[in-house]
Amino acid sequence: VVTQGKDLFSGSAPLAIFGSIAALGAIGSVADYLTRRFALTDGALVVRQGVLRRRTRSIPFARIQAVHTSQSLVQRVLRVGTLRVDTASGGAAAEAELSVLAWHDLDVVRTTLMAGRQAALDQLAGGRP
């Protein structure tokens, strides 16, 4: 592409374009991380996130199908991890993903979610409350 006699794809222009796109992506990721909050209520996991577009999701314990934890190499060094919650709604994307949780806290949240799921299923099946 030539504009006023200059080729936009020669010299440092491609590097500047790539750098700008990478910077915008990084800013978006940091903003998402800084605004994501979660709470465990009596019967659900509530996740709030967003800067420009605020979203709140409430995931009842009874809908939780699986809770996965993972750590990348960098996360292992930092002693943090990611918790992914899958529900019966299907789809490849997780219903909720909580990143950069301290590994100990991540294990506590996972255990709490699975215990809450079992209690909700027992109650639905007519078991003990």
Stockholm file with secondary structure:
# STOCKHOLM 1.0

chainA/1-129         VVTQGKDLFSGSAPLAIFGSIAALGAIGSVADYLTRRFALTDGALVVRQGVLRRRTRSIPFARIQAVHTSQSLVQRVLRVGTLRVDTASGGAAAEAELSVLAWHDLDVVRTTLMAGRQAALDQLAGGRP
#=GR chainA/1-129 SS CEETTEETTSTTHHHHHHHHHHHHHHHHHHHHHHHCEEEECSSEEEEEECSSSCEEEEEEGGGEEEEEEECCHHHHHHTEEEEEEEETTCSSSCSEEEEEEEHHHHHHHHHHHHHHHHHHHHHHTTCCC
#=GC SS_cons         CEETTEETTSTTHHHHHHHHHHHHHHHHHHHHHHHCEEEECSSEEEEEECSSSCEEEEEEGGGEEEEEEECCHHHHHHTEEEEEEEETTCSSSCSEEEEEEEHHHHHHHHHHHHHHHHHHHHHHTTCCC
//
